[in-house]
Amino acid sequence: MQYGLVVKKCFAYVNSGAHSPHPPPF
């Protein structure tokens, strides 16, 4: 499991706006 990759996606999702209507990218 690529934990680092998931963390990066999580940060990118939060930075792009966690209140957006689209689901998280992971």
Phi and psi in degrees as a GROMACS rama.xvg file:
@    title "Ramachandran Plot"
@    xaxis  label "Phi"
@    yaxis  label "Psi"
@TYPE xy
-86.8898  83.3849  GLN-2
-63.5571  -39.8726  TYR-3
-60.9808  -38.3985  GLY-4
-66.3586  -39.5383  LEU-5
-64.4451  -40.9173  VAL-6
-62.9904  -43.3927  VAL-7
-61.3833  -42.1663  LYS-8
-65.3174  -37.3513  LYS-9
-63.2522  -45.4802  CYS-10
-63.0987  -41.1964  PHE-11
-63.2567  -38.7251  ALA-12
-65.0546  -44.0662  TYR-13
-66.2374  -41.6974  VAL-14
-65.9604  -33.1319  ASN-15
-78.398  -14.6061  SER-16
119.913  99.6492  GLY-17
-70.2509  -14.169  ALA-18
-89.9177  4.51983  HIS-19
-69.0457  153.137  SER-20
-71.2237  -19.4563  PRO-21
-77.4957  149.896  HIS-22
-72.7226  164.002  PRO-23
-63.1608  149.293  PRO-24
-80.8164  31.1782  PRO-25
